[in-house]
């Protein structure tokens, strides 16, 4: 059992077996379909949910875990360690970070000896997931909580998400369009590239075909880090394995990929992006250096 326990939520979009493999506690988001309330990645898996979403006439609602959910996770963790880090998607797009802060305050009354740190990654999907994964790997290696927090702080400004979809309709319907609002009028004519800046969705470009938009993504990474940069990257998709493999090949040929994963977007995020979403979440390996 590591000295530091890592807790996150389902929006991290890690490969499902990684939660157990790296001793990460995953607190599920909720998806509301009519009168049913489903736990993300627990009551319904990604493919099953996306099949439903394709034909849905009304967008399902999502909800972040409540303070009570995080409190239980903290209490369970405190049975094994007194040092806990809870890592969350951008606080500007979800209430999970705030819920975890409330849970931390509640836990201080019953777990006075526990040190609980709550982290806002200012990002989503596997950009959030990478910070969780590297924190968990460090914890398993016996790294201190302070050093893990320093690692995450180094990763926050350099970990990026680039994502495209066949349409921005789902983001628009869900009210998550952010600073990419001006692209809405072109929903049917372009393949947009969206990212995050300081925790808010922004538009970075567009193209008229999938091949062109993937090439543009690779170009944007090169502009940011340099051609052939040493990176860790995750290709994230929503029920589009073929497209994910295409993008993976382009990234693999263009950069020194110290690690390259392919994983599915969590259902709680796919509600807002829709089936066919494909993206890359990456960071320079130099961020891991002490």
C-alpha positions, -999 to +999 in steps of 0.1 A: +000+000+000+016+033-010+020+061+015-001+085-006-036+075-019-047+089-052-084+096-058-100+109-090-133+106-109-145+089-140-139+119-162-101+112-161-109+087-189-081+064-181-080+029-195-104+010-172-078-015-160-055+013-149-076+022-119-069-012-103-034-015-117-022+018-102-043+017-070-064+047-081-098+052-065-123+063-091-155+081-080-181+080-108-199+109-123-237+105-127-257+103-159-294+110-158-315+094-185-351+101-179-359+088-144-328+067-142-295+078-126-265+058-138-230+058-124-205+065-151-183+034-160-202+014-134-238+010-144-232+016-181-200+012-202-189+036-229-200+016-260-234+008-246-240+045-237-228+059-270-252+035-288-280+050-268-267+086-274-267+083-312-305+079-312-313+101-282-338+129-289-329+147-257-294+151-243-289+132-210-279+152-180-247+147-161-238+155-125-206+155-107-202+133-076-214+150-044-194+159-013-207+127+004-192+106-024-158+121-020-161+119+018-166+082+016-136+079-007-115+099+018-127+078+047-120+045+030-085+058+020-078+069+056-081+033+068-048+027+050-029+060+049-030+095+063-020+112+030-045+116+002-046+136-030-079+141-049-074+151-085-102+167-106-111+181-140-113+218-145-133+236-118-146+260-145-165+231-162-177+210-133-185+212-096-164+181-087-135+202-074-158+222-051-176+191-039-142+175-030-132+207-011-164+205+009-157+168+016-122+177+028-137+201+053-162+174+065-134+149+067-113+172+089-138+167+117-137+129+117-102+123+103-081+150+121-048+132+114-054+129+077-038+153+052-061+157+022-051+178-008-076+186-036-062+195-070-078+214-099-061+202-131-077+230-152-082+204-179-103+175-190-102+139-203-067+123-204-050+156-198-066+152-163-060+115-166-022+119-172-018+140-140-037+113-121-017+085-136+017+101-130+007+109-094-003+073-089+029+060-103+049+083-081+028+072-051+035+036-058+072+044-061+071+059-025+073+096-035+061+120-009+028+139-011+046+172-014+067+159-043+036+146-060+019+180-057+050+196-072+048+171-101+012+180-108+020+217-106+047+212-133+022+192-155-008+216-153+006+243-176+021+219-202-005+191-204-028+198-234-059+183-249-067+187-287-100+173-297-122+171-328-157+159-335-180+155-364-202+183-349-202+208-320-239+201-316-235+181-284-212+208-268-237+235-278-267+216-265-250+210-232-239+246-228-202+237-227-191+255-258-171+281-239-150+304-261-156+283-292-191+298-295-182+315-328-179+281-345-215+271-339-226+286-372-203+262-391-215+230-373-222+211-405-193+223-426-161+219-406-142+197-383-133+219-354-103+216-331-110+225-295-087+227-265-085+242-231-069+274-219-070+280-182-098+255-177-121+269-204-129+254-239-113+273-267-111+269-305-077+263-320-086+258-356-107+239-381-105+218-413-129+204-438-118+167-435-107+143-408-073+137-424-067+175-425-078+181-390-056+153-376-026+168-395-034+201-380-034+186-345+001+172-351+012+206-364-001+223-333+018+199-310+050+206-331+044+243-328+041+240-290+069+216-283+090+213-314+091+187-342+100+152-329+095+162-292+097+136-265+061+133-252+036+110-235+003+110-253-031+094-251-054+091-281-090+094-267-121+086-287-158+081-284-167+048-301-143+054-331-114+030-328-105+033-364-101+071-363-082+067-330-057+043-346-053+067-376-044+096-353-022+073-332-001+065-362+003+101-371+014+111-336+037+081-334+055+090-366+058+127-357+071+125-321+093+105-298+064+089-278+078+076-246+043+063-239+013+062-262-021+050-250-055+046-267-085+049-244-122+057-246-137+090-234-158+086-203-195+086-209-200+117-187-177+136-211-191+119-243-225+133-235-211+168-243-190+158-273-209+130-290-200+098-308-171+101-332-151+124-310-113+118-313-085+137-296-050+136-283-039+145-247-002+150-243+026+165-222+064+168-226+084+142-207+105+170-193+076+178-170+084+147-150+120+159-142+126+171-107 
